Amino acid sequence: MRMEIQKLDEMHKELQRFMDSVYLRHKSLSREVVFAGMIIKKTMDILSTASYTLKNNIISVQISLLRLLCDNCLAIQSAIELGLKEVIDLITTNQKVSNVMVDEEQNMSDGYLKRLVSKSYPGFDKLYNFACEGVHFSKQALGSAFSEKNGEISMNIEVGNKELKKDMIYNNTQMLTLCKVIMAMLKRVCIDKEKNRLK
């Protein structure tokens, strides 16, 4: 797991460099810098916790962290759809994006935003659904509480699931991919829009 933790550490540095580039673009606490800072900070906190889950083989928490990273993507997508000013206004007045109506029948729900993210990043919806299953009590959660050895099933309520090491490495790869998606999406909202405005 040491190599996987090292990958998370490298991603921390990449996220920091990205945040520096957003700040250098604006040179002030603009909406873009504040929004990017909020998303990057949360992403880095998630990655720090992900290192702990890897060290201790805690797949149930790792999958919950995957869901939180997906939520970051949904937040950015809402800014793409509504504009940064409206999203920040909603956040600062304790309102929810899901209260915004897209049309007479559709609100800006997580499901709606998930579908929009998936158009740009195919497979996002499947990852989001997988992570949701891990967060909620499901067959996936049930499976991690039991282990099978020599054809016998026994209860496993000890911390972690060492037997799921390959799954944890795969999930870690998904986390790193999500971090790249987060940076690409933030670039659209916090850097490219500013470039377009200057033209």
C-alpha positions as CSV (number, residue, x, y, z in Angstrom):
1,M,0.0,0.0,0.0
2,R,3.0,2.3,0.4
3,M,3.0,3.0,-3.4
4,E,-0.7,3.8,-3.3
5,I,-0.2,6.2,-0.5
6,Q,2.7,7.8,-2.4
7,K,0.4,8.4,-5.3
8,L,-2.0,10.2,-3.0
9,D,0.9,12.4,-1.7
10,E,1.8,13.2,-5.3
11,M,-1.8,14.2,-6.0
12,H,-1.7,16.5,-3.0
13,K,1.2,18.3,-4.6
14,E,-0.6,18.5,-8.0
15,L,-3.7,19.9,-6.3
16,Q,-1.6,22.5,-4.5
17,R,0.0,23.5,-7.8
18,F,-3.4,23.8,-9.5
19,M,-4.7,26.0,-6.6
20,D,-1.6,28.2,-7.0
21,S,-2.3,28.6,-10.7
22,V,-5.9,29.6,-10.0
23,Y,-4.7,32.2,-7.5
24,L,-2.0,33.5,-9.9
25,R,-4.6,33.9,-12.6
26,H,-6.8,36.1,-10.4
27,K,-4.4,37.6,-7.9
28,S,-7.2,38.3,-5.4
29,L,-9.9,36.5,-3.4
30,S,-12.2,36.4,-6.4
31,R,-15.2,34.1,-6.6
32,E,-13.1,31.8,-8.7
33,V,-10.4,31.6,-6.1
34,V,-12.8,31.1,-3.2
35,F,-14.8,28.4,-5.0
36,A,-11.6,26.6,-6.2
37,G,-10.2,26.9,-2.7
38,M,-13.3,25.3,-1.1
39,I,-13.3,22.4,-3.6
40,I,-9.5,21.8,-3.4
41,K,-9.4,22.0,0.4
42,K,-12.2,19.4,0.7
43,T,-10.4,17.2,-1.9
44,M,-7.1,17.4,-0.1
45,D,-8.8,16.5,3.2
46,I,-10.5,13.6,1.6
47,L,-7.1,12.4,0.2
48,S,-5.5,12.7,3.6
49,T,-8.2,10.5,5.1
50,A,-7.9,8.1,2.1
51,S,-4.2,7.5,3.1
52,Y,-5.5,6.4,6.5
53,T,-8.0,4.0,5.0
54,L,-5.2,2.5,2.8
55,K,-2.9,2.0,5.8
56,N,-5.7,0.3,7.7
57,N,-7.5,-1.5,4.9
58,I,-10.8,0.2,5.7
59,I,-12.6,-0.2,2.4
60,S,-16.0,0.9,3.7
61,V,-14.7,4.4,4.6
62,Q,-12.6,4.5,1.4
63,I,-15.8,4.0,-0.7
64,S,-17.5,6.8,1.3
65,L,-14.6,9.1,0.4
66,L,-15.1,8.2,-3.2
67,R,-18.7,9.4,-2.9
68,L,-17.5,12.7,-1.3
69,L,-15.1,13.2,-4.3
70,C,-18.1,12.6,-6.6
71,D,-20.0,15.2,-4.7
72,N,-17.2,17.7,-5.4
73,C,-17.8,17.0,-9.1
74,L,-21.5,17.7,-8.7
75,A,-20.8,21.0,-7.0
76,I,-18.6,22.1,-9.8
77,Q,-21.2,21.0,-12.4
78,S,-23.7,23.1,-10.6
79,A,-21.4,26.1,-11.0
80,I,-21.0,25.3,-14.7
81,E,-24.8,25.2,-15.1
82,L,-25.8,28.1,-12.9
83,G,-22.8,30.3,-12.9
84,L,-20.3,30.8,-10.0
85,K,-22.1,33.9,-8.6
86,E,-25.4,32.0,-8.1
87,V,-23.8,29.0,-6.6
88,I,-21.8,31.0,-4.1
89,D,-24.9,33.0,-3.3
90,L,-26.8,29.8,-2.6
91,I,-23.9,28.5,-0.4
92,T,-23.6,31.7,1.6
93,T,-27.3,31.9,2.3
94,N,-27.6,28.3,3.4
95,Q,-29.7,27.2,0.4
96,K,-29.4,24.1,-1.6
97,V,-28.7,23.8,-5.3
98,S,-31.3,21.0,-5.4
99,N,-33.9,23.6,-4.7
100,V,-33.2,25.3,-8.1
101,M,-35.7,24.2,-10.8
102,V,-34.2,23.5,-14.2
103,D,-37.7,23.4,-15.7
104,E,-41.2,22.8,-14.5
105,E,-40.5,19.2,-13.6
106,Q,-36.8,18.9,-13.0
107,N,-34.8,20.3,-10.1
108,M,-31.1,20.4,-10.0
109,S,-30.8,17.1,-8.1
110,D,-27.7,15.0,-7.6
111,G,-29.1,12.6,-10.2
112,Y,-29.5,15.4,-12.7
113,L,-26.0,16.7,-12.1
114,K,-24.6,13.2,-12.2
115,R,-26.0,12.7,-15.7
116,L,-24.5,16.0,-16.8
117,V,-21.0,15.1,-15.5
118,S,-21.3,11.7,-17.2
119,K,-21.7,13.4,-20.6
120,S,-18.3,15.0,-20.3
121,Y,-16.7,12.1,-18.3
122,P,-18.2,8.8,-19.3
123,G,-18.4,6.3,-16.5
124,F,-18.8,8.9,-13.8
125,D,-22.4,7.8,-13.2
126,K,-21.3,4.2,-12.6
127,L,-18.7,5.2,-10.2
128,Y,-21.1,7.5,-8.4
129,N,-23.7,4.7,-8.1
130,F,-21.0,2.3,-6.8
131,A,-19.9,4.8,-4.2
132,C,-23.6,5.4,-3.1
133,E,-24.0,1.7,-2.5
134,G,-21.0,1.7,-0.2
135,V,-22.3,4.7,1.7
136,H,-25.8,3.2,2.2
137,F,-26.5,-0.1,3.9
138,S,-26.5,-2.4,0.9
139,K,-25.3,-5.8,-0.3
140,Q,-21.8,-4.2,-0.6
141,A,-21.8,-3.1,3.0
142,L,-23.2,-6.5,4.1
143,G,-20.4,-8.3,2.3
144,S,-17.6,-6.4,4.1
145,A,-19.0,-7.6,7.5
146,F,-18.4,-11.2,6.7
147,S,-15.5,-13.2,5.4
148,E,-15.2,-16.6,3.8
149,K,-12.4,-19.1,4.6
150,N,-12.3,-22.7,3.5
151,G,-15.9,-22.6,2.4
152,E,-17.1,-21.3,5.8
153,I,-18.6,-17.9,6.3
154,S,-17.8,-16.0,9.5
155,M,-18.5,-12.6,11.0
156,N,-15.8,-10.0,10.4
157,I,-16.3,-6.9,12.6
158,E,-12.6,-6.1,13.0
159,V,-11.4,-2.9,11.6
160,G,-10.5,-3.2,7.9
161,N,-10.7,-5.8,5.2
162,K,-7.2,-7.1,4.4
163,E,-8.6,-9.6,2.0
164,L,-9.9,-6.7,-0.2
165,K,-6.5,-5.2,-0.9
166,K,-6.9,-5.4,-4.7
167,D,-10.3,-3.6,-4.5
168,M,-8.7,-0.9,-2.3
169,I,-6.0,-0.4,-4.9
170,Y,-8.6,-0.1,-7.7
171,N,-10.6,2.3,-5.6
172,N,-7.5,4.4,-5.0
173,T,-7.0,4.6,-8.8
174,Q,-10.5,5.8,-9.1
175,M,-9.9,8.5,-6.5
176,L,-6.9,9.7,-8.4
177,T,-8.9,9.8,-11.6
178,L,-11.6,11.8,-9.8
179,C,-9.0,14.3,-8.7
180,K,-8.0,14.9,-12.3
181,V,-11.6,15.3,-13.2
182,I,-12.1,17.8,-10.4
183,M,-9.1,19.9,-11.7
184,A,-10.4,19.7,-15.3
185,M,-13.8,20.8,-14.2
186,L,-12.5,23.6,-12.0
187,K,-10.3,24.8,-14.9
188,R,-13.5,25.3,-16.9
189,V,-15.1,27.3,-14.2
190,C,-12.2,29.2,-12.6
191,I,-9.5,29.6,-15.3
192,D,-11.0,29.2,-18.8
193,K,-14.0,31.4,-18.1
194,E,-11.7,34.2,-17.0
195,K,-9.6,33.7,-20.2
196,N,-12.8,34.0,-22.3
197,R,-13.9,37.1,-20.5
198,L,-10.5,38.8,-21.3
199,K,-10.9,38.1,-25.0
